[in-house]
Amino acid sequence: MQNKINFYNEQIVSHTQLLAIAQRKLTLFTFLRLLSFLLIVLSCYFIGFERILIPVLIVEISLFIYLINKWLDFKTNKEKEQLYIQLNQQEIQLLNGDWSSFEAGHEFKNSLHPYANDMDLYGTKSIYQYINRTVLPLGAKRLADTLGEGAKNKRLNQEMIYELSQQIEWCQRFVVESKVYLKDEQRQQSLDALIELNDKSAGNLFLRWILPILSISSIVMYNLDYILFSHLLLIFFIVLAVIGTNLKLTNRLMFTLSNRSEKINALLHQLDEFKKVQIHSEEGKKYKDYLYESNGAYQGIKELNKIKKLAEYRMNTIVGVLLNYLLAWDFHLLANYYKWNKQYSDKISILEESLAEVEVWISGAIYAYNGTLICYNQIPDSKVFTIDNLSHPFIQQNKQIPNDFNLNIEESFLIITGPNMAGKSTYLRSVGWAIISANAGFPILASSCSMPVMNLYSSMRTSDDLTVESSYFHAELTRLRFIMDAIEAKKDVFVILDEILKGTNSKDKEIGSAEFLKKLQLVGAKGIIATHDLSLTNLADNNKSFRNVYFDSLIENDELYFDYKVRDGVCKNMNASFLLKKMKLID
């Protein structure tokens, strides 16, 4: 872990130095930008309505626009360096046990999900929050779906996450290049609105060539004394009036582009970064090549960005009037947009989905990099589970105590016993997270892993619901019925249960739990159950489908100790009475 912290600290030092350089340049161009604006004002004041004013203003306005662009570049560089520092600080905090600064994914919570609630998948202090490095809303949703439903292409995810985990600085660049351009208010804006804005009602766009000839010719003729100033002014208003016939449509386009300006920048810079990454897997190369093929998504977003810049120059009223008078700017803007829509609309519609997948890979890659011991699942030919040195990410790396998990071809269920706080629930969630990771094509915190593809279902945190007059026991039965329905639907199901049937008396619980486990075994499910009911361990006496394992505690010098290691057999030591006495709740 210390090597990772050292790396992040080195990144912070490096980007702090770059931040200071960016700040100095930003200050300089802030001054130059102000100076150039004052130059325009002074020229208008001292030159007045002389013939030389227009060419002077053209030069000065061009200089002003150039300085604005340079100022924006350095402002962006400053923000990038700040984001790099923040991102590396967040990773250090995560390695020290605090990942609260990352997006938690509360919107993806669903009490009816097969395992999300029990496995702490979404929300505060969740797996999703621990892993999430996405920026785009579609990336956040794709990550949530990948963890909650599994990946369509597990092998591609494994290959890309592994490759990108070897290029962690590139991963950070990709995240920063997106974040710096994408503010919260534009995250939800879709590019679909641009594709739909294809009103061909605007006519006479060929005038984009004729009107500039008329305007520039009139200026030349005025300066040569061929026409009067009143004639020049008349031509000025005629040109603007003609351009104004499409003002409503142009303003719609500009408004739509403006609302998606940062989204376009973010997508373009993500694509620019993804183009630089080294990929060796054949599937990964095909995925990348598709984005950068001739007249593909990359070319489409580049062309759209050019159109956006044309619109941005036009946003300033004074500059917009001059551009339209001299170059028929609005007509060029509309013509370029129509051409773009016809050529690239079908490519752009899939662009965000493609980059969302890249964000999922980057989230997995940073997660893999931060882990001390990781592997990727190898799918066996049979339903045999073998995981060595399994851990859970919620336990700090210097405190992790790995355990193995095994189920052979004959075994269906592990029955886990042990005292309170000995590690049973953490073990259940470690196995559950390993299955989720395997289904998602994500790295697993273990030295090796071989598991079949199975659907995870769990019942660990059932609660009553007063709004529907549902008792705790009824809610638990409903959950177990939900699991059984999935199994009977011919799904390959792995079940994780923690102390089921807690809402009934001990005799009912003993009989009901045993019969339910037998039923699960008969219908082909596999899984784990943690229990304090030692009678359940009798199932393993005459049935090879069940195996007993346990966690233990040790009392020395009137203190309670745990080693958090799983062992074969049944636990004989319980600690409830000891803890009650320790806290002086009983004599």
N, C-alpha and C positions, 0 to 999 in steps of 0.2 A: 504493500500500500504506500509506503514512504516514497518509493520511486515515482509513483503516479503523482503524489503531492508535490514532489520536487519538480516534475515536468510542468505542472500547472503553475507553480510559483515562478519558474523560468519564463513561462509565457506572460505572466503578469508583469514581470520586470521589463521584458522586451517591448510589450505594447504600451507600457507607461512611458517609455522613452519616445516611441513613435507618436504617442498622444501629445507630448510636449512640442514636437516638431510640427504636427498638424495645427496646433493651437497658434503657434507663431505665424505660420503661413496664412491662417484664417484672419488673424488680426491685420496683417499687411494688406490683404485684398479687401478687407472691409474698408480700410482707409482709401485705397485706390478706387474702389467702386463709388464711394462718396465724392471723391475728387472728380471723377468723370461725369457724374451727374451735375455737379456744380458747373463744370465746363459747358455743358449743354445749356444750362440756364443763362450763364454769362454770355454765351454766343448769341442767344436770342435777344438779350438785352442790348448788347453793344452793336451788333450787326443790323438788327431790325429787319425790315422787309426788303433787304437788298437781294440781288440775284444770287449772290454767293452763299446766301444762308442755307439753301436746300442742300447743295453738295457738302457743306460743312456739317450740317446736321446728320446727313447720311453717315459720314465718317465717324462722328462723335457717338451716334446711337449704336453703330456697329461695335465701337470700342466698349461702350457701356454694356452691351449684351455679352460681349466676350468676357468682361470682368465679372459680370453676374454669374456666368457659367463657371468660371474659375473659383469664385467665392463659394458657389454651391458644392463644387468638387471637394474643396478643403473642409467645408462644413460636414460633408458626408464622411470624409476620412476621419475627422475628429470623432464623429458618432460611432464609426466602426471600431476605432481603438477603445472607446469606452465600453462598447459591447463585448469586445474580446476580453477585457479586464473583468467585466461582470461575469461572463460565462465561465472563465477559469476560477473565479472566486466561488461560484456556485458549485463547481465540480469538487473543489476542496471541502466545502461545507458538506456535500453529499458523502464524501469518503469519511467525514467525521460524524456522520449519522444524522445530518439535517438536510433534507431535500425539499423543504417546504416552499422554496422560491420558484419551483417549476410548476407549470400548469397541471392541475389535479384531475381534470376530466370529470367533474361532478355531473355534467350533462349526460354522461353515458351510463350512469347508475340505473339499474333495473332490478327490482326485487325478485322478478320472475326468471332471471338469468340462471342457467344451470349451475354456475359456480362463482360468479363475480363477487357477490357479497361475502361469501365465506373465505375467499382467497384474497380479500382486500385488493381487488383488481382496479377499482376506480375510486376517486375521491381523495380526501386529505390523508397523507401517510399511506398512499397506495402504491402498488406495483406500477401502475400507469404513470403516476407522478414521478416515481423513481427513474423510469426509463425515458419519459417523454422529452424529446428535443425537437419536436416539430414546430413549425412556424405557421404554415398555411392551415386554414380550417379543415380543408380536405385531408391534409396530412394528419391532423389530430384525429379525425374520424377514422382514417385508414388504419392508424395505429390501434385505436380502440377496437375496431372490427377484427384486426389481426390477432389481438390478444383474446378477444371475446369469442371469436368464431374459428380461428385458425387461418392459415395462409392457403391460398389456392395453389401456390407453387412453393412448397417448403424448401425444396432443394435450391431454387434460385435465391430465396431469402438467406439460407445458410451460406451460400457462396459469396453473396454480395456483402453480408454483414462481416464475414471473416475478412474479405479483402479490404473493406473500408476501415476495419478495426486496426489494420496495419498502417493506415494513413490518417491518423487522428487529427493532425493539423489541417488537413484538407476538410475533414468533417466540420471542424470549427469554422473554417472559411465559408463553407456552404451555408451554415446556420446564420452567421453574421451577415453575409451578403443578402440574405432574405430579410432578416430582421431590420436592418438599417433602412430599408425602403418601405417596409410594410408596417404602418401604424395601425392601432387597434380599430379605428373607424373604417378602414378599408379592407379589413381581413375578410369580411363576409361578402364583399362585392365580387360578383361573378363576371367573367368575360362574355358570357352568353348574351348579355344585353347589347354588346357591341356587334355581335353576329346578327342579332335580330334587327338592328338599326340599319336597314338596307332599303331606304325609301328612294326609289329611282325617279321621283317626280321632278327633281331639279333638272332643268334643261339648260342648253346653251353653255355647257361647260367648256366648249371649244373657245369661248371668249377669254379663257385664262391665258391665251397667247395674244389675242388681239388687243385686249384692254391695256396690258403693260406697254405694248408698242405705242398706243395712243397717248398714254400718260407721259412716258419718257420723251416721246417726240415733242409733245407740247412744252415740256420743260426746256428742251434744247432750243425750240423755236422761240420761246420767250426770252431766253438768254441771248439769242442772236437778233432780237428785236423784230422778229417776223410777226409776232402776235402780242396783243396787249395783256396786261395783268388780269383784266376782267375776263378775257377769253380763257386764260389759264385757269382761273377760278371756276368758270363754267364747266370746263372739261373735268376739273377735279370733282365737282358735285355729280356730274353725269356718270362718271366711272363708279363712284361710291353708290349711286342710286341703282345702277345695274347689278352691282355685287349684292346690294341689300335685298334684291328679290329672293335670294336664297338664305336670308339671314336667320329665319326661324329654324330651318334644317341645320344650318351650320352651328347655331347655338346648341341645338340638341346633341349634335355630335361632340361638340366641345365639352358640354356638361357631362356626358357619359364618359368621355376620355378622362376628364379631370377627376371624376369620382373613382376611376380605376387606375390613375396614374401610378400610384405607389405599388399597386398589385402588378402592373405591367413591368415596372422596374425590378420588383422582387423576382418574378418569373424569369426575366431575361438574365439577371445576374446568377440565379440558380443554374440556369442552362449553361451560362458561360463557365461556371465553376465545374459543373458535371462533365463538360467537354474536356477538361484538363485531367480528370482523374484516370489513373491507370487501372484497367480491368483486364483480368486474364481468363476468367471463366467464359466459356463459349456462349452460354445463355445470357450472361451479363453483357457481353459484347453486342449480341443481337439486340438486346433491349436499348443499349446506348445508340447503336447505329440507326435504329428506327427514328429516334428523336432528331438526328442530325442529317438525315437523308436529304437529297436535293429537293427543294420546295417543300420541306417538312415543317415540323412544329417549330424548330429553332429559327429557321428562316422567316417563318410567319410572325413570330414574336418580335424579331428584329425589325421587320417591316412595320409592324404595328407601333413599335417604339418610335420609329421615324415620324409616323403620322402624329403621334402624341406630341413630339417635339414641335412639329409645325403648329399644332394647336396652342402649345404653351407660349410660343413667340407672339401669338395673336391675342393672348389674354390681356395684355396691357392695352388700354384704350388708345393712347397716343401712338404707340408702336403699331397696333392693329390697323389704325387708319392709314398710316404711312405704308405699311406692307400691302394693304389692299389697293391703295392708290397706285403704288409703283409696280406691284407684281401680281395683282388679282389673287391675293393669298387664299381667300376663302374658296375660290373655285379650284385651285390646286389641291387644297385640303380635301374637298369633296371627291375630286377625281381620283386621288390616291386612295381614299377610303373605299370607294366602289371597287377599284381594282383589287385591293387587299381582300375584301370580303368575298369576292368571287373565287380567289385563288387559295385562300388559307382557312376559311371558316370551318371546314371539316377537320383540319389538323388541330386548330386551337381548342376545339371542344374536348379533345382527349389529353391536352397538354397538362392541365392541372392534376389529372388522375395519375399521370406518369410521374410527375414530380412529387406527388404525395407518397408514392411508393419509395422514392429515393429518400424522403424524410423518414420513413419507417426504417429503412436500412441504416441510416445514420444514427437513429435512436438506438437501434440494436448494436451498432458498432461501438458507440461510446459506452454503452452498458458492458459490452464484452471487454473493452479496454480497461474499464475500472475494476473488473473482476480479477481476483488473484489466480483462480483455478477455474477454467471453463472448458467445455467440450460441446460437441454437437451430436444430436441423436442419430444413431445408426439403426435403421429399422430392421429387425430380425425377420426370419422366415416364419417364426411361430410366435405365439403370445407369451413370450418370456420377457420378464422385466429384470434388467441388471443395471443398477446405478451405483457407482463407487464414489465415496467421499462427497456425498450430496450436502449442500448448504442452502441457506436462504439469504437473499440480499438484505433483508431488514436487520440481520445481525451484523454488527461491525466486523470487518475482516479480521481484526486482531483478537476477536472474541468468538469467532466461528469454530464450532466443533462438528466436523463432518460425520455423517453416518451413511451406511450403505442401505440400499433398498433392493430386495430381490423377491421375485415370484417365479417359480419354475412352471413348467407346462402343466403339472398336475394341480398346482395351488391356485386358489381363487381369491382368498382373503387372508390378510394379516389381522390378527386380533391383538391390539396393543393395550397393555395394562401398565399401571405405574401410579405413583403418588402425584399429588398436585404440584404444579410448577416444575415437574421433572423434564419436560420437553416434548410431551406427546403432541400437543396442538401445533407446535413449531414443526415437528416432523411431518405431520399431516400436510401442512401448508407447503413444506419443502417439496414433498412428492407431488402435490397438486401443481405447484409452480413449474416443476420439471415437465409435467405433462403438457401444461399450457405452452411452455417454451418450445417443446418438441413439435407441437401442432402448429405453432407460429413460425417455425424455422429459426427460432432464436437460440442463442447460446444458453447452455445449462450450467449452473454452478456445481460442477462435479468433475472428477478426473476422467470418467468415461460413462457413457450412457447408451443403452440399447433397449428400446421400447417399441412395441407395435403402435400403430395409429389407433387411438381410442378416444371416445368422447367423454369428457370429464363431467361428472355430476356430483354434487355434494349436499350434505345437510349437517351444518355445524352451528348455525346461528339463527335458528327458527325463533320467531317471536309472535306473541298474540296480537290481535288487532281488534281493539274495542269498537272501531268504526263499523265493523261488519259482524260484531258479536262473535268473534272467533276466539276460542280458548287456545292456550298454548298447545295443548295436546292435539286439538283439531288442526291447528296450523301445521304441526309437525307431521301429522298423518297426510295432510294435503301435499306437503313437500315430498314425502316418501312415495305417494301415489304418482307425483310428477316424475320421479326417478324411474319408477316401475313402468310407466307409460313409454318412456324413452327406450327402455330395454325391450319391451314387447313390440316396439316399432322396428325391431331387428337392427338396432344400432349396437355397435361395439362400445360398451359403456364401462368406464372405470369409476367406481363409487368411493367417495370419502365420507365417512360418517363419524360424528363425535358425540358419544353418549346419547344415543337415540332413545326415544320414548321416555324422556325425563318427566313428562307431564302426567304419569300414572304411577300407581303403587308398585313397590319393588317386585312383587310376585308377577303381576301383569307384565312389568317391564322385562323380567327375566325370561318369561315364556315367549312374549311377543318378539323381543329382540332376536332370540335364537331362531324362531320360526321364520322371521323376515330374512335373516342371513342365509338360512337354508334355501329359501325361495330365490334369493339373488344368485346363489351358486347354481341352482338348478336351471335358471334361465340364461346362464352363461356370462354373468357379470363378473368382473374382477374388482378388487378394491382393498380398502383398509377401514377398520373401525377402531376407535379408541374408546375404552370403557373402564368404569370402576367396578363393573359387575363381573366378578371372577367366575360366576357360573357359565358365562359365555365361552370361557377358555376350554370348557369340557367338549366343545364341538370338535376340537382338534384331536381328541383322544381316539376317535374311531373314524375320522374322515380326513384324508390327505389333502382335501381342498382347503382346509383351514390350518394356519400355523400361528403359534403364539410367540410374540416378542414383548419385551417390556423395557421400561426405563426405571431406574432405581434412585434411591436417596440414601444418604449415610449420616448418622448422628454421631458426632464426636465432640466431647467436652461441652455438651449441652448446646451445640450448634448444628444446624442442618446444612448439608452439602449435597450438591448434584454434580454428576459428571456428564450428563446429557448424552450418554451413549446408549444405543439400542442393543439389546441382547436377546438371544433366543430363550424362550421359556415364559414363565408366569411370575409376575411381581408378588413378593410376599410382604414387602414393607410398605406401609401407608403412613402418611404424615399429618393427617387432619388433627388427631388428638394432640400430637406434639405441638402443632402450631397454635391450637386453642390454649394449651397450657402456657406456651411461650408468651402469648399476648394477654395472659391472665384473664381469659374468658371462662375457663373452668378451673377447678381445683385439682 
